[in-house]
Amino acid sequence: MNSVAALDPGALGSVDLFLDLSPAALTEVTALTRVRHLPKDGRVFEQGEPAERAHALIDGGVRISQSGSDGGQVLIRFIGPGEMFGAVALFTDQRYPADAVTMVESLEVSWSEADLRDLLHRHPRIAMNVIRIIGKRLKEAQERVRELSTQRVERRVAHALLRLVRQAGQIAQGGTAIDFPLRRKDVADISGTTLHTVSRILTAWEKAGLVVSHRQRLTVRDAARIMCIAEDATICAGANAASAVRASIRPLTNRQTRY
């Protein structure tokens, strides 16, 4: 069963939808926020059901997947802490286009369509954030299409891991840990290849010391070499590559949940 909790206004400050809002505005947003604790494998919404709320994640992880007419599922993306999801449907056909299911115990917040529209009218910064978020995800989708069309599979897998590091990476002992459970099938889906191929690649990378995986937790140990593979570079400035990846990882202190 879902449980409801109170939320400190400061917890919304790191949500991409509300970046750069004043403390007073965050307090206003918090008063309109529904907060839910969800267990692992909890369903936030189902594909095809009426879209009534916009959602964001405070803590945990959510898998967004879409089912085809044949019953097969395709992984669309992962949602990490601070990210908005499920909002576009409010402004299109009013139906959620995919399933959203938690990968771990999670803290999810949401707003009704009426409240979100009112916030957009009264706070132009929120509207600008929505534009930025949609633009960023459109760019990511275009990059994935280009990778599928033009790149060999090892490069696609490397790009997928680097995106996950930027999205949910935490500096850990021995590398950068992706902060939610990650099945090899998930990596295959987002790379546009087969489970067998991804298993072969990740096993080889693990033997070479690039990554380590344990109980569906993956840590990138050598970001510089992964970046070289992604960029198809035989010679790469390792320190510069590693620094670029580390700089894109949000510090853990920015993700601590306040509720």
Secondary structure, 3 states (H helix, E strand, C coil): CCEECCCCHHHHHHCHHHCCCCHHHHHHHHHCCEEEEECCCCEEECCCCECCEEEEEEECCEEEEEECCCCCEEEEEEECCCCEECCHHHHCCCECCCEEEECCCEEEEEEEHHHHHHHHHHCHHHHHHHHHHHHHHHHHHHHHHHHHHHCCHHHHHHHHHHHHHHHHEEEECCEEEECCCCCHHHHHHHHCCCHHHHHHHHHHHHHCCCEEEECCEEEECCHHHHHHHHCCCCCCCHHHHHHHHHHCCCCHHHHCCCC
